[in-house]
Amino acid sequence: MTARESALKLFWRNGYQASSLSDLLVEMKIGRGSFYAAFRDKRRLYIECLNLFAERTFVIVQKARDKYPPMDAIRYFLEHSLNHAEVSKAGLGCMVVNTVIELAGVDDELAVAASAWLSKLQALLDECLREAGYSPARATEYAAYLMLVNEGVRVASRRKLPDRQIREAIDTALRLLQTAPRQSVLSV
């Protein structure tokens, strides 16, 4: 495991503020001089880790889109952490969502960077919904709804709610979308 991977896991588990430089050095198994030479400071390392985490999330969505019909790809993404998380990662939620929760109003620059990733993810969900036959207006509306569901799922995971309860919420959200109008009033 690389030093950056070790830092990502620490930040994901503890958050930005609770991950001290001393903790990072121990977790990354590097000295202070090597840390500063490679990463310059904790903040820059955090941004690298946040970007790495977000990019991996996008890979999950893209692989699901390549493998499944659009609505199944959305389900796969929403359930991914329940189905594929290592025991050490179970209950950590999403590092991007965690960043917004932890740092909004504290470090707005980092919170905005995380929010930008969430907006990009919402755009991918919008694309999936359009592929599933929803009008552009409905796809945009429902993608915003799915992002709220996604963020709730990630917080519920962090709260360590039972997987069954989280799956039921996902099932309900997707069932509602399946029965929701696919066309906006103006496009009918």
Number of C-alpha atoms within 10 A of each C-alpha: 6 9 15 19 15 18 24 25 19 19 23 23 20 15 19 20 12 11 17 14 13 11 13 22 17 13 17 20 14 12 12 14 9 11 19 12 9 12 14 12 12 18 12 11 19 21 16 16 22 22 17 15 18 20 12 12 17 17 11 15 21 14 13 20 22 10 11 13 13 20 19 16 21 22 17 19 22 23 18 15 20 20 12 10 12 10 7 9 14 15 22 21 22 22 24 26 19 23 22 20 15 16 18 15 10 12 13 13 12 21 20 15 16 24 18 13 19 19 13 13 18 21 17 18 26 25 18 22 24 19 16 16 13 21 19 18 17 20 24 19 14 20 22 17 15 21 19 13 17 20 19 17 25 24 19 18 20 16 12 14 13 12 17 10 12 20 16 11 15 21 15 12 15 18 11 11 17 12 8 12 12 21 15 14 9 6 9 7
